Amino acid sequence: MSAPGIHFDMPEADYHADPCPAPSLSSSVARVLIEQSPAHARAMHPRLCPDAKSPESDRLALGAVVHALVLGRGAKFHVVGATDYKTKAAREERDGAIAMGWTPIKAADMAEAERIAKSVDHHIASDLDVFDTFTAGASEAVLIWREADAWCRAMVDKLFIGDRDAVIYDIKTTDQSAHPMGLTRKVLSMGYDLRAAFYMRGLARLRPDLAGRIRFRWVFVETSAPYAVTVAELDGAGLTIGDKKAATAIALWQRCVRDDAWPTWPIGVHRLESPPWAEQQWLARETDDPTFAGLMPVIVAPEPPARRMEFAP
């Protein structure tokens, strides 16, 4: 078991198995905890649900290999010679790699991962501010800390700690555009604001002298040519909201672990409100769609529940 601190040489497998003295909260579990439910968070936790499995796909394998190439450490990978996994031999080769703890990746995807990693390296080398802190940072540093009774953990892609400040880098491969104009929506929709605040929160607790002087940067890279790269930071307002989400997740995690209670959705009948655009969309089609021309449908409005008659005794 690992004590609170910054760990620079922890194997990736040990981190993902959760090396803390008690089941700990990661940013991925924190997001599920507040966006879905405690029961969903428990179902994906390696200590609380031994049968939990990480999602597997070609795109996830590509991202893992890109991380390893850029960072110089991380997932071990095995290049599968087949172009797909339709044959029994290809599936056996893939499954054998997984059984050994390696990430299987097809040869064509491996070539693409190398092009993506090269694009990241070139972009970072072109930006002196990013280059200095990125290249001097430690790859896959693990943060382990406690907040009250809650254990928390994070694996940082790149962690630079200077004399007076620190920079955290998080590499994100994306099959969508990495244009700066659209990244705010992506950051918020994917819960990356919570992740950023969670990591900064952990580092600030382990190094109180750096509190208020920690920067969090994403390195977004597209997974198709020309493999464009954007390095981005979230503004103060966004980080404040992210920190509120992180604090809520930590408090909820603490309660769930303490009580060993992992509820799903709230009990009761939930009223689903129809958004204004749904009615507008139908009215426009009802008017403009020639298929409906000349039709006069009879609309039967739902009747309200019958009132219960009560009589005085």
C-alpha positions in Angstrom: 0.0 0.0 0.0 1.2 3.5 -0.8 1.3 6.4 1.6 0.3 10.0 0.7 2.8 11.7 -1.5 4.1 12.2 -5.1 5.2 8.8 -6.5 7.4 9.0 -9.6 8.1 5.3 -10.4 4.8 3.6 -9.7 3.9 0.9 -12.4 0.7 1.8 -14.3 -0.9 -1.6 -13.4 -0.3 -0.9 -9.6 -1.9 2.5 -9.9 -5.0 1.3 -11.8 -5.4 -1.5 -9.2 -5.7 1.2 -6.5 -2.6 1.1 -4.2 -4.2 3.1 -1.4 -4.8 1.7 2.1 -8.6 2.0 1.5 -10.6 2.2 -1.8 -9.7 5.6 -3.3 -11.3 8.1 -5.6 -9.9 8.9 -9.0 -11.1 11.6 -11.4 -12.7 9.1 -13.6 -14.7 7.5 -10.8 -15.5 11.0 -9.5 -17.1 12.0 -12.8 -19.3 8.9 -12.8 -20.2 9.4 -9.2 -21.7 12.8 -9.8 -22.9 12.4 -13.4 -24.5 9.0 -12.9 -24.7 7.5 -9.4 -22.7 6.0 -6.6 -23.8 2.5 -7.8 -22.3 3.2 -11.2 -19.1 4.4 -9.6 -18.8 1.3 -7.4 -19.4 -0.9 -10.5 -16.2 0.5 -12.2 -14.0 0.5 -9.1 -11.3 -2.3 -9.0 -11.3 -2.6 -5.2 -15.1 -2.5 -4.7 -16.0 -4.5 -7.8 -13.3 -7.1 -8.6 -15.1 -8.0 -11.8 -14.9 -4.4 -13.1 -13.3 -4.3 -16.6 -11.9 -1.3 -18.4 -13.5 -0.6 -21.8 -11.5 -1.8 -24.7 -11.5 -0.5 -28.3 -9.1 0.2 -31.1 -9.4 4.0 -30.4 -8.6 3.5 -26.7 -5.6 1.4 -27.7 -4.5 4.1 -30.1 -4.7 6.7 -27.3 -2.7 4.5 -24.9 0.1 4.0 -27.4 0.3 7.7 -28.3 0.6 8.4 -24.5 3.4 5.9 -24.2 5.3 7.2 -27.3 5.0 10.9 -26.2 5.7 10.3 -22.5 8.4 7.6 -22.9 6.6 5.3 -20.5 3.2 3.9 -19.8 1.3 1.1 -21.5 3.3 -1.7 -23.0 2.0 -2.6 -26.4 2.1 -5.5 -28.8 1.7 -4.9 -32.6 -0.7 -7.4 -34.2 0.1 -8.1 -37.8 -3.5 -8.7 -38.9 -5.6 -5.9 -40.3 -8.6 -6.8 -38.2 -9.7 -9.3 -35.5 -12.0 -11.4 -37.7 -9.8 -14.4 -37.8 -9.3 -16.8 -34.9 -5.5 -16.4 -35.1 -5.8 -12.6 -34.8 -8.1 -12.8 -31.9 -5.9 -15.2 -30.1 -2.9 -12.9 -30.6 -4.9 -10.0 -29.3 -6.2 -11.9 -26.3 -2.7 -13.2 -25.5 -1.3 -9.7 -25.4 -4.1 -8.6 -23.1 -3.5 -11.6 -20.8 0.1 -10.5 -20.4 -1.0 -6.9 -19.5 0.0 -5.5 -22.9 -2.1 -3.2 -25.1 -2.7 -4.9 -28.5 -2.6 -2.5 -31.5 -2.9 -3.3 -35.2 0.0 -2.4 -37.4 -1.9 0.3 -39.3 -3.0 1.9 -36.0 0.6 1.7 -34.7 1.8 3.6 -37.8 -0.8 6.2 -37.1 0.1 6.4 -33.4 3.6 7.2 -34.4 2.5 10.0 -36.7 0.3 11.5 -34.0 3.1 11.3 -31.4 5.5 12.9 -33.9 3.0 15.8 -34.4 2.8 16.3 -30.6 6.6 16.4 -30.3 6.9 18.9 -33.2 4.2 21.2 -31.7 5.7 21.2 -28.2 9.2 21.8 -29.6 7.8 24.9 -31.5 6.4 26.5 -28.3 9.2 27.4 -25.9 7.0 28.0 -22.9 5.4 24.6 -23.3 8.6 22.9 -24.3 10.5 24.0 -21.2 8.0 22.8 -18.7 6.8 19.7 -20.6 10.2 18.3 -21.3 11.4 19.0 -17.8 8.4 17.3 -16.2 8.1 13.8 -14.8 6.0 11.4 -16.8 3.1 9.6 -15.1 3.7 10.9 -11.6 1.1 9.5 -9.2 -0.5 11.7 -6.6 -2.0 10.1 -3.5 -3.6 12.2 -0.8 -6.4 12.3 1.8 -9.2 14.7 2.3 -10.8 14.0 5.7 -11.5 10.2 5.5 -11.4 10.0 1.7 -8.4 8.6 -0.1 -7.8 10.1 -3.5 -5.4 9.3 -6.3 -4.4 10.7 -9.7 -1.8 9.8 -12.4 -0.5 12.9 -14.1 0.7 12.6 -17.7 3.4 15.2 -17.2 4.2 17.0 -13.9 6.6 19.9 -13.8 7.4 21.3 -10.4 9.6 24.4 -10.4 11.0 26.6 -7.6 7.9 28.7 -7.4 5.2 27.1 -9.6 4.0 23.9 -11.2 2.4 22.8 -14.4 0.3 19.7 -15.0 -0.1 18.4 -18.6 -2.9 16.0 -19.7 -2.6 14.5 -23.2 -6.0 14.0 -25.0 -6.3 12.3 -28.4 -9.5 13.2 -30.2 -11.2 12.0 -33.4 -12.9 15.4 -33.5 -11.5 18.9 -34.2 -8.9 20.3 -31.8 -9.7 23.8 -33.0 -9.4 26.1 -29.9 -12.9 27.6 -30.6 -14.6 24.3 -29.9 -12.6 23.0 -27.0 -14.6 24.7 -24.2 -17.7 22.6 -25.0 -15.6 19.5 -25.2 -13.9 20.1 -21.9 -17.2 20.7 -20.1 -19.1 17.8 -21.8 -16.4 15.3 -21.1 -15.9 16.3 -17.5 -12.4 17.5 -18.1 -13.0 20.5 -15.8 -13.5 18.2 -12.9 -10.4 16.3 -13.8 -8.3 19.4 -14.0 -9.5 20.7 -10.6 -9.1 17.2 -9.0 -5.5 17.0 -10.1 -4.7 20.6 -9.0 -6.4 19.9 -5.7 -4.3 16.9 -5.0 -1.0 18.6 -5.8 -1.9 21.6 -3.7 -2.6 19.3 -0.7 0.7 17.5 -1.1 2.6 20.7 -1.8 0.8 23.5 0.0 3.6 25.9 -1.0 2.4 25.7 -4.6 -1.3 26.4 -3.8 -2.5 29.1 -6.2 0.5 28.7 -8.5 -0.5 25.5 -10.3 -1.4 25.5 -14.0 -3.3 22.7 -15.7 -2.9 22.3 -19.5 -4.4 19.9 -22.0 -2.5 18.8 -25.1 -5.3 18.0 -27.6 -4.2 16.2 -30.7 -6.4 15.0 -33.6 -6.2 11.3 -34.6 -6.4 12.0 -38.3 -4.2 14.0 -40.7 -2.9 16.6 -40.3 -2.9 15.6 -36.6 -3.3 19.1 -35.4 -2.4 20.0 -31.8 -3.8 22.6 -29.4 -2.4 23.3 -25.9 -5.2 24.8 -23.8 -6.0 26.0 -20.3 -9.3 26.6 -18.6 -10.1 30.0 -17.2 -10.6 30.7 -13.5 -14.4 30.5 -13.6 -14.3 27.1 -15.3 -11.7 25.8 -12.7 -13.9 27.1 -9.9 -16.9 25.1 -11.1 -14.6 22.1 -11.7 -13.4 22.4 -8.1 -16.9 22.5 -6.8 -17.6 19.3 -8.7 -14.5 17.7 -7.3 -15.3 18.7 -3.7 -18.8 17.4 -4.1 -17.6 14.1 -5.5 -15.0 13.7 -2.7 -17.7 14.4 0.0 -20.1 12.0 -1.6 -17.4 9.3 -1.9 -16.5 9.7 1.7 -20.2 9.1 2.7 -20.7 6.1 0.4 -17.5 4.4 1.7 -18.4 5.2 5.3 -21.9 3.9 5.1 -21.2 1.2 2.5 -24.3 2.6 0.7 -24.2 2.9 -3.1 -27.6 4.1 -4.4 -28.6 4.5 -8.0 -31.3 7.0 -9.1 -33.6 8.7 -6.6 -36.7 6.7 -5.9 -40.1 8.1 -7.1 -42.0 8.9 -10.3 -40.0 11.5 -12.2 -41.7 14.1 -14.4 -39.9 14.4 -17.8 -40.2 18.0 -19.0 -40.4 18.5 -22.7 -38.0 21.2 -23.9 -39.4 24.1 -26.0 -37.5 23.0 -29.1 -39.3 19.7 -29.3 -42.7 21.4 -29.8 -41.3 23.9 -32.2 -39.7 21.2 -34.2 -42.9 19.3 -34.6 -45.0 22.3 -35.4 -42.6 23.2 -38.2 -42.8 19.8 -39.7 -46.6 19.6 -39.2 -46.9 22.8 -41.3 -44.2 22.2 -43.9 -44.1 18.5 -44.5 -46.1 17.7 -47.7 -46.8 14.2 -46.3 -49.2 15.7 -43.8 -51.0 18.0 -46.2 -54.8 17.8 -46.0 -54.7 15.7 -42.8 -56.9 16.8 -39.9 -56.0 14.5 -37.0 -58.2 14.4 -34.0 -56.3 15.3 -31.0 -57.5 13.9 -27.7 -56.0 15.8 -24.8 -55.2 13.7 -21.8 -57.7 14.1 -19.1 -56.6 15.1 -15.6 -56.9 12.5 -12.9 -60.5 12.2 -11.5 -60.9 14.1 -8.3 -61.8 12.0 -5.3 -65.1 13.0 -3.8 -65.1 13.2 0.0 -68.3 13.5 2.1 -68.7 14.8 5.5 -69.7 12.1 8.1 
